[in-house]
C-alpha cells in the first residue's frame, strides 16, 4: 500500500515525464517532493518499484519507466460483505480510489463487516477488491450469495457430493456445507485495502 509521500513521489514522476518527456533524476525528485536528501527520494522510488508502479532501467542515467500511468482511477464500491453470518445484499452506489494494481473494468470493492476471515488478515472495516465471477476454484476466497438474499466472504470448496463448503478463516468458527443450488458465486477476492491504521 502506498504512503502519502510515495503517492506524492509517483505523482511528481508522472508529472515530470508528461512535461519533459524524460524521467527525473533523484536530485530532481527530491527537490520536486520537498526533501533534502536524494537517499530519501531513492527510498520512495524503491517503494514504487516494489509496488509495481515503476521500473528502473539499468545503464541509464534517467532510468525510471512508468508501469502504471494513473493512480487516480476509481472502482465501484458495491456494498458491504459479511465476514461472519451472511447479511442482506444491499447495493451502495459509491466509488473508491485505489492503486492501479487493483483496477480493472471487471472489479469492485466491498466493505468487510465481521471477523470470520481474520486469520487471512481480513479485518472488520477493510475493503476487499473483487473480480466479478460466476465460478471459482477450490480454495479461493469468494463473494457468495446465499439463497439469493444474503452475501458472505468465505473460502470456497466445491465437493464431490454436489455440496459447496464455505469455510471461514477464524479458529472459533466452523465451515458450513450447503447444497450447490443455494449458493451463487458473485466474485473472487483479488486484493485488500486497509483505510485506517
Beta strands, then each sheet from edge to edge (+ up, - down):
strand 1: 54-56
strand 2: 64-66
strand 3: 74-82
strand 4: 87-88
strand 5: 91-97
strand 6: 107-113
strand 7: 127-132
strand 8: 141-146
strand 9: 150-158
strand 10: 163-167
strand 11: 176-179
strand 12: 183-193
sheet 1: 1+ 2-
sheet 2: 4+ 9- 8+ 12- 7+ 6- 3- 5+
sheet 3: 4+ 9- 10+ 11-
end
